[in-house]
Amino acid sequence: MSENTETLTLAPTKHDKLGVIHCGVTREGFIVVGGDPRDIDDGEEILFERVGIKARRQGSEYTFTRVTQTS
């Protein structure tokens, strides 16, 4: 089994895509992943299970990671 990791790092008011999934930082402490909006505290990590993306905030740096496993 191998593991493929995709990562995207954004700052407030920026957005991009991980594959076909939209990820954005609307404002400091507020993110949207695949249409699902969430508040996120500094140092917090949130798993968006529906789209398989983890979001982590470190200060003003927001990292979105998708990990898929293949056999």
One Martini backbone bead per residue (centre of mass of N, CA, C, O) as a GRO file, in nm:
protein
   71
    1MET     BB    1   0.095   0.037   0.024
    2SER     BB    2   0.040   0.366  -0.075
    3GLU     BB    3   0.119   0.724  -0.029
    4ASN     BB    4  -0.055   1.025  -0.111
    5THR     BB    5   0.042   1.375  -0.100
    6GLU     BB    6  -0.140   1.679  -0.059
    7THR     BB    7  -0.048   2.035  -0.053
    8LEU     BB    8  -0.176   2.349   0.096
    9THR     BB    9  -0.082   2.698   0.130
   10LEU     BB   10  -0.242   2.964   0.317
   11ALA     BB   11  -0.376   3.283   0.340
   12PRO     BB   12  -0.553   3.528   0.403
   13THR     BB   13  -0.783   3.563   0.127
   14LYS     BB   14  -0.719   3.279   0.013
   15HIS     BB   15  -0.729   3.049  -0.279
   16ASP     BB   16  -0.780   2.699  -0.383
   17LYS     BB   17  -0.680   2.373  -0.506
   18LEU     BB   18  -0.740   2.022  -0.436
   19GLY     BB   19  -0.778   1.943  -0.715
   20VAL     BB   20  -1.137   1.979  -0.695
   21ILE     BB   21  -1.099   2.116  -0.413
   22HIS     BB   22  -1.200   2.378  -0.234
   23CYS     BB   23  -0.980   2.623  -0.074
   24GLY     BB   24  -1.022   2.862   0.206
   25VAL     BB   25  -0.945   3.200   0.340
   26THR     BB   26  -1.151   3.440   0.429
   27ARG     BB   27  -1.038   3.473   0.728
   28GLU     BB   28  -0.922   3.499   1.019
   29GLY     BB   29  -1.032   3.181   1.137
   30PHE     BB   30  -1.166   3.117   0.834
   31ILE     BB   31  -1.289   2.831   0.655
   32VAL     BB   32  -1.302   2.646   0.332
   33VAL     BB   33  -1.420   2.307   0.241
   34GLY     BB   34  -1.615   2.202   0.004
   35GLY     BB   35  -1.840   2.416   0.132
   36ASP     BB   36  -1.721   2.398   0.437
   37PRO     BB   37  -1.757   2.593   0.708
   38ARG     BB   38  -1.494   2.716   0.947
   39ASP     BB   39  -1.363   2.744   1.245
   40ILE     BB   40  -1.010   2.828   1.342
   41ASP     BB   41  -0.760   2.770   1.554
   42ASP     BB   42  -0.471   2.805   1.679
   43GLY     BB   43  -0.339   2.473   1.630
   44GLU     BB   44  -0.561   2.356   1.467
   45GLU     BB   45  -0.737   2.051   1.355
   46ILE     BB   46  -0.931   1.958   1.061
   47LEU     BB   47  -1.164   1.715   0.951
   48PHE     BB   48  -1.284   1.649   0.619
   49GLU     BB   49  -1.443   1.366   0.549
   50ARG     BB   50  -1.597   1.398   0.276
   51VAL     BB   51  -1.298   1.493   0.128
   52GLY     BB   52  -1.019   1.422   0.276
   53ILE     BB   53  -0.938   1.689   0.458
   54LYS     BB   54  -0.682   1.867   0.622
   55ALA     BB   55  -0.675   2.134   0.859
   56ARG     BB   56  -0.413   2.379   0.948
   57ARG     BB   57  -0.320   2.610   1.209
   58GLN     BB   58  -0.041   2.861   1.193
   59GLY     BB   59  -0.152   3.130   1.248
   60SER     BB   60  -0.133   3.264   0.910
   61GLU     BB   61  -0.114   2.948   0.844
   62TYR     BB   62  -0.272   2.732   0.599
   63THR     BB   63  -0.311   2.375   0.591
   64PHE     BB   64  -0.382   2.152   0.322
   65THR     BB   65  -0.459   1.793   0.337
   66ARG     BB   66  -0.430   1.508   0.120
   67VAL     BB   67  -0.494   1.156   0.181
   68THR     BB   68  -0.422   0.871  -0.014
   69GLN     BB   69  -0.497   0.528  -0.056
   70THR     BB   70  -0.316   0.265  -0.214
   71SER     BB   71  -0.266  -0.079  -0.344
   0.00000   0.00000   0.00000
